[in-house]
Amino acid sequence: MALVSKKRTPDRPSPLVPRFNPLSGPDVRSLVRSAVVGGDYAAVKETHVQVKSLVPAGTDLWSWWLDGIEDLARVGDQDGALFVRFTREVAGIKPWGDLPPGGRDRLEEISRLASSAG
């Protein structure tokens, strides 16, 4: 009879296994690209719907979004600057709403990261 391990998986990610960024998935990327490059307002709204379904309960959407695009910028993601541009363009319009206090400053810092990585 085989022994079954009762070893618990750690709650936090292992330093050896990179954390998955939901914004790096093809669906969100495609929508962001359609919104920015194609000027597609339906893509802006659909991105909001998709992102809201990804945000953990009790988490502020904008904080989560800015964390996600900052992660993309830090790893030198090819679409980092595109996500920054999308954020600039949708901030303040429906359904996205206004950036939180300090959000514009944080977005500028992320923009610098994205441009230095790309």
Backbone as CSV, one residue per row, in Angstrom:
resi,resn,N_x,N_y,N_z,CA_x,CA_y,CA_z,C_x,C_y,C_z
1,MET,0.849,-1.159,0.000,0.000,0.000,0.000,0.906,1.237,0.000
2,ALA,0.576,2.188,-0.856,1.374,3.407,-0.967,0.998,4.382,0.134
3,LEU,1.999,5.061,0.616,1.739,6.085,1.618,1.291,7.356,0.919
4,VAL,0.298,7.989,1.482,-0.197,9.244,0.932,0.408,10.371,1.745
5,SER,1.045,11.267,1.048,1.675,12.382,1.730,0.625,13.380,2.187
6,LYS,0.793,13.863,3.394,-0.109,14.882,3.913,0.576,16.236,3.919
7,LYS,1.641,16.339,3.129,2.365,17.594,3.046,1.442,18.649,2.436
8,ARG,1.380,19.780,3.093,0.504,20.862,2.650,1.231,21.742,1.640
9,THR,0.499,22.164,0.628,1.044,23.109,-0.340,1.079,24.482,0.304
10,PRO,2.173,25.207,0.158,2.238,26.537,0.776,1.196,27.482,0.172
11,ASP,0.715,28.423,1.003,-0.282,29.385,0.556,0.317,30.439,-0.366
12,ARG,1.569,30.690,-0.252,2.194,31.696,-1.109,2.979,30.995,-2.219
13,PRO,3.179,31.688,-3.324,3.904,31.058,-4.430,5.347,30.755,-4.071
14,SER,5.833,29.695,-4.630,7.223,29.318,-4.440,8.105,30.274,-5.235
15,PRO,9.286,30.613,-4.719,10.171,31.485,-5.484,10.614,30.851,-6.800
16,LEU,10.504,29.536,-6.906,10.908,28.847,-8.125,9.805,28.830,-9.170
17,VAL,8.563,29.018,-8.749,7.430,28.993,-9.667,6.904,30.419,-9.810
18,PRO,7.016,31.001,-11.008,6.545,32.374,-11.157,5.033,32.460,-10.981
19,ARG,4.606,33.566,-10.423,3.187,33.806,-10.207,2.559,34.146,-11.551
20,PHE,1.387,33.588,-11.826,0.698,33.866,-13.078,-0.027,35.199,-12.983
21,ASN,0.178,36.046,-13.954,-0.506,37.328,-14.027,-1.692,37.168,-14.975
22,PRO,-2.932,37.267,-14.465,-4.102,37.094,-15.326,-4.153,38.075,-16.500
23,LEU,-3.504,39.212,-16.385,-3.509,40.166,-17.491,-2.652,39.693,-18.653
24,SER,-1.804,38.717,-18.431,-0.938,38.238,-19.506,-1.626,37.206,-20.391
25,GLY,-2.855,36.848,-20.060,-3.594,35.884,-20.876,-3.993,36.459,-22.224
26,PRO,-4.211,35.600,-23.209,-4.514,36.073,-24.565,-5.837,36.830,-24.688
27,ASP,-6.831,36.499,-23.886,-8.128,37.178,-23.991,-8.027,38.646,-23.617
28,VAL,-7.434,38.922,-22.468,-7.313,40.309,-22.016,-6.391,41.077,-22.957
29,ARG,-5.300,40.468,-23.362,-4.370,41.131,-24.295,-5.086,41.536,-25.582
30,SER,-5.846,40.620,-26.133,-6.552,40.880,-27.384,-7.546,42.026,-27.233
31,LEU,-8.268,42.038,-26.125,-9.232,43.110,-25.883,-8.539,44.456,-25.718
32,VAL,-7.457,44.474,-24.947,-6.708,45.719,-24.743,-6.174,46.222,-26.084
33,ARG,-5.646,45.328,-26.878,-5.118,45.715,-28.190,-6.230,46.277,-29.080
34,SER,-7.403,45.630,-29.086,-8.528,46.113,-29.895,-8.986,47.489,-29.437
35,ALA,-8.983,47.696,-28.138,-9.416,48.991,-27.600,-8.433,50.095,-27.962
36,VAL,-7.138,49.821,-27.820,-6.125,50.859,-28.048,-5.868,51.064,-29.537
37,VAL,-5.562,49.999,-30.217,-5.173,50.113,-31.625,-6.391,50.364,-32.517
38,GLY,-7.480,49.659,-32.238,-8.669,49.777,-33.087,-9.692,50.787,-32.618
39,GLY,-9.485,51.366,-31.418,-10.457,52.321,-30.901,-11.814,51.700,-30.627
40,ASP,-11.834,50.433,-30.287,-13.072,49.674,-30.108,-13.624,49.831,-28.688
41,TYR,-14.685,50.636,-28.547,-15.276,50.865,-27.222,-15.912,49.599,-26.667
42,ALA,-16.417,48.725,-27.522,-16.966,47.450,-27.048,-15.865,46.638,-26.363
43,ALA,-14.641,46.727,-26.860,-13.507,46.030,-26.241,-13.181,46.635,-24.884
44,VAL,-13.350,47.956,-24.744,-13.140,48.619,-23.446,-14.120,48.043,-22.431
45,LYS,-15.379,47.946,-22.827,-16.411,47.424,-21.922,-16.193,45.942,-21.621
46,GLU,-15.831,45.160,-22.627,-15.611,43.728,-22.416,-14.385,43.470,-21.553
47,THR,-13.355,44.283,-21.711,-12.180,44.159,-20.846,-12.593,44.374,-19.394
48,HIS,-13.425,45.374,-19.155,-13.908,45.654,-17.796,-14.669,44.456,-17.237
49,VAL,-15.543,43.865,-18.046,-16.309,42.690,-17.605,-15.367,41.543,-17.254
50,GLN,-14.412,41.278,-18.131,-13.471,40.170,-17.886,-12.624,40.419,-16.651
51,VAL,-12.129,41.645,-16.515,-11.267,41.960,-15.376,-12.049,41.853,-14.068
52,LYS,-13.277,42.344,-14.057,-14.086,42.239,-12.844,-14.270,40.782,-12.421
53,SER,-14.330,39.876,-13.389,-14.491,38.456,-13.053,-13.182,37.857,-12.516
54,LEU,-12.060,38.502,-12.762,-10.761,38.003,-12.302,-10.340,38.564,-10.943
55,VAL,-10.866,39.740,-10.610,-10.461,40.413,-9.378,-11.000,39.658,-8.166
56,PRO,-10.141,39.298,-7.225,-10.607,38.606,-6.021,-11.623,39.455,-5.244
57,ALA,-12.566,38.785,-4.629,-13.590,39.474,-3.836,-12.931,40.370,-2.789
58,GLY,-13.482,41.558,-2.620,-12.965,42.482,-1.619,-11.738,43.257,-2.055
59,THR,-11.338,43.095,-3.315,-10.157,43.780,-3.820,-10.597,44.913,-4.738
60,ASP,-9.965,46.067,-4.595,-10.253,47.205,-5.455,-9.783,46.914,-6.873
61,LEU,-10.664,47.124,-7.850,-10.344,46.835,-9.245,-9.117,47.612,-9.729
62,TRP,-9.080,48.913,-9.464,-7.956,49.705,-9.954,-6.638,49.295,-9.310
63,SER,-6.651,49.015,-8.020,-5.405,48.580,-7.358,-4.913,47.273,-7.974
64,TRP,-5.835,46.355,-8.194,-5.498,45.061,-8.779,-4.961,45.256,-10.197
65,TRP,-5.621,46.102,-10.981,-5.206,46.366,-12.360,-3.806,46.990,-12.400
66,LEU,-3.592,48.000,-11.568,-2.277,48.652,-11.550,-1.186,47.687,-11.101
67,ASP,-1.486,46.823,-10.129,-0.513,45.787,-9.726,-0.176,44.894,-10.917
68,GLY,-1.210,44.519,-11.677,-1.016,43.631,-12.822,-0.182,44.255,-13.915
69,ILE,-0.483,45.525,-14.251,0.314,46.138,-15.323,1.719,46.481,-14.845
70,GLU,1.869,46.717,-13.553,3.223,46.928,-13.022,4.033,45.638,-13.140
71,ASP,3.412,44.502,-12.838,4.106,43.213,-13.009,4.531,43.019,-14.467
72,LEU,3.630,43.352,-15.402,3.973,43.214,-16.818,5.167,44.097,-17.169
73,ALA,5.151,45.322,-16.673,6.250,46.245,-16.964,7.564,45.757,-16.351
74,ARG,7.507,45.241,-15.136,8.737,44.787,-14.450,9.411,43.626,-15.162
75,VAL,8.605,42.748,-15.764,9.201,41.594,-16.447,9.529,41.895,-17.909
76,GLY,9.300,43.147,-18.323,9.627,43.525,-19.693,8.658,42.988,-20.723
77,ASP,7.411,42.782,-20.324,6.400,42.269,-21.245,6.278,43.181,-22.464
78,GLN,6.185,42.579,-23.635,6.116,43.341,-24.886,4.900,44.255,-24.975
79,ASP,3.828,43.947,-24.243,2.620,44.763,-24.279,2.487,45.698,-23.080
80,GLY,3.543,45.829,-22.290,3.476,46.682,-21.103,3.054,48.103,-21.423
81,ALA,3.658,48.696,-22.434,3.318,50.068,-22.820,1.897,50.162,-23.346
82,LEU,1.425,49.124,-24.017,0.046,49.089,-24.516,-0.949,49.106,-23.354
83,PHE,-0.657,48.344,-22.298,-1.521,48.320,-21.121,-1.527,49.684,-20.425
84,VAL,-0.377,50.350,-20.395,-0.302,51.688,-19.806,-1.166,52.652,-20.616
85,ARG,-1.046,52.593,-21.928,-1.845,53.472,-22.788,-3.338,53.199,-22.608
86,PHE,-3.703,51.933,-22.563,-5.106,51.563,-22.332,-5.604,52.181,-21.027
87,THR,-4.799,52.067,-19.994,-5.194,52.580,-18.678,-5.399,54.088,-18.724
88,ARG,-4.488,54.787,-19.373,-4.635,56.245,-19.514,-5.934,56.597,-20.226
89,GLU,-6.258,55.824,-21.257,-7.420,56.139,-22.078,-8.748,55.788,-21.413
90,VAL,-8.774,54.755,-20.585,-10.059,54.356,-19.987,-10.298,54.979,-18.620
91,ALA,-9.254,55.497,-17.991,-9.424,56.108,-16.670,-10.370,57.299,-16.782
92,GLY,-11.430,57.247,-15.983,-12.379,58.347,-15.962,-13.579,58.163,-16.866
93,ILE,-13.614,57.078,-17.641,-14.792,56.843,-18.473,-15.530,55.604,-17.990
94,LYS,-16.805,55.517,-18.358,-17.596,54.356,-17.981,-17.169,53.176,-18.830
95,PRO,-17.140,52.000,-18.322,-17.496,51.584,-16.969,-16.337,51.619,-15.978
96,TRP,-15.152,52.040,-16.419,-13.956,51.953,-15.582,-13.962,52.924,-14.412
97,GLY,-14.349,54.150,-14.625,-14.343,55.124,-13.536,-12.961,55.718,-13.304
98,ASP,-12.891,56.562,-12.297,-11.662,57.303,-12.003,-10.608,56.452,-11.305
99,LEU,-9.353,56.769,-11.590,-8.247,56.159,-10.852,-8.332,56.604,-9.393
100,PRO,-7.866,55.771,-8.480,-7.873,56.167,-7.066,-6.839,57.266,-6.813
101,PRO,-6.907,57.913,-5.654,-5.887,58.920,-5.321,-4.486,58.310,-5.451
102,GLY,-3.610,59.031,-6.090,-2.244,58.544,-6.302,-2.110,57.635,-7.512
103,GLY,-3.226,57.285,-8.133,-3.202,56.361,-9.258,-2.472,56.893,-10.473
104,ARG,-2.635,58.177,-10.758,-1.944,58.775,-11.922,-0.432,58.775,-11.719
105,ASP,0.001,59.092,-10.490,1.443,59.057,-10.206,1.987,57.639,-10.358
106,ARG,1.245,56.688,-9.848,1.675,55.287,-9.958,1.717,54.862,-11.427
107,LEU,0.724,55.292,-12.204,0.697,54.947,-13.621,1.908,55.536,-14.353
108,GLU,2.306,56.735,-13.975,3.496,57.335,-14.593,4.752,56.531,-14.261
109,GLU,4.856,56.055,-13.038,5.994,55.217,-12.659,5.982,53.900,-13.451
110,ILE,4.807,53.326,-13.604,4.683,52.083,-14.389,5.053,52.359,-15.846
111,SER,4.646,53.510,-16.344,4.977,53.893,-17.720,6.495,53.969,-17.896
112,ARG,7.187,54.540,-16.943,8.654,54.610,-17.009,9.262,53.197,-17.013
113,LEU,8.703,52.314,-16.177,9.181,50.926,-16.155,8.977,50.266,-17.507
114,ALA,7.788,50.448,-18.064,7.450,49.802,-19.341,8.325,50.322,-20.477
115,SER,8.592,51.627,-20.468,9.400,52.176,-21.560,10.875,51.798,-21.408
116,SER,11.341,51.632,-20.196,12.742,51.229,-20.011,12.930,49.744,-20.286
117,ALA,11.871,48.961,-20.128,11.952,47.522,-20.382,11.830,47.215,-21.866
118,GLY,11.142,48.079,-22.596,10.866,47.786,-24.012,11.752,48.422,-24.955
